[in-house]
Amino acid sequence: MVDILFLEDDKLLAHSVIEELEEVPYSVDWVQEGDDAAQICYDRKYKLYLFDVNVPGINGFELLCQLRESGDTTPAIFLTSKNQIEDLKQGFEVGADDYIKKPFDLHELLIRIESKMPKNHKLYLSSELAIEALTCRVICRDKEKKLPLKEFELLEYFCKNQNSFLSPYEIISALYEEKTISIATFRTYIKNIKRHLEGCAEIENMKGVGYRFKLL
């Protein structure tokens, strides 16, 4: 699941914010028009909405109002140059969880986002192995390592399909959708993950069949 839906029509600002968010790492879907955001909200689930207000099409206030009326309770933060007290009041009235006035500090934005995200929980796979989704960490025999997002998504997928052989094409299709990766890149991810599982779990490769994750 993608973490954040980001509605912002200022391309320069959007790129700066996305670069900062992906360092955490959060995954981000970025759209520039309110109508596009409205459609994607009904097609996908997110952990957080980050909405500008003055955008082409339906504005951020109207969009969030519609989402709340439909029963969507996803936390939402407005990022906007609308800085009058009436604007602030309207933002919270339509269902915002926070309201940040432009210009803003990127570090402050990250702090506010973190406070609205679902609280992080470790998934304990055994007494010696755990993974932590929010920080993309793997903890094996008390050694911790933060993985790149794509590698962590792959490890998480293996954990959810323990003891089953999975073909590379099946995994790539399930995880990356249209964002295809090469088989060579996929194998590099596997190699990197294996290093951090040593003594806790293994990923077997059966030629012509696929890969299988199992705990030790």
Secondary structure, DSSP 4 states (H G I P E B T S, - for coil): --SEEEE---HHHHHHHHHHHHTTT--EEEESSHHHHHHHHHHS--SEEEE-SS-SSS-HHHHHHHHHHTT----EEEEES--SHHHHHHHHHTT-SEEEESS--HHHHHHHHHHHSPPP-EEESSSSEEEETTTTEEEETTEEEEPPHHHHHHHHHHHHTTT--B-HHHHHHHHHTTS---HHHHHHHHHHHHHHHTTTEEEEEETTTEEEEEE-
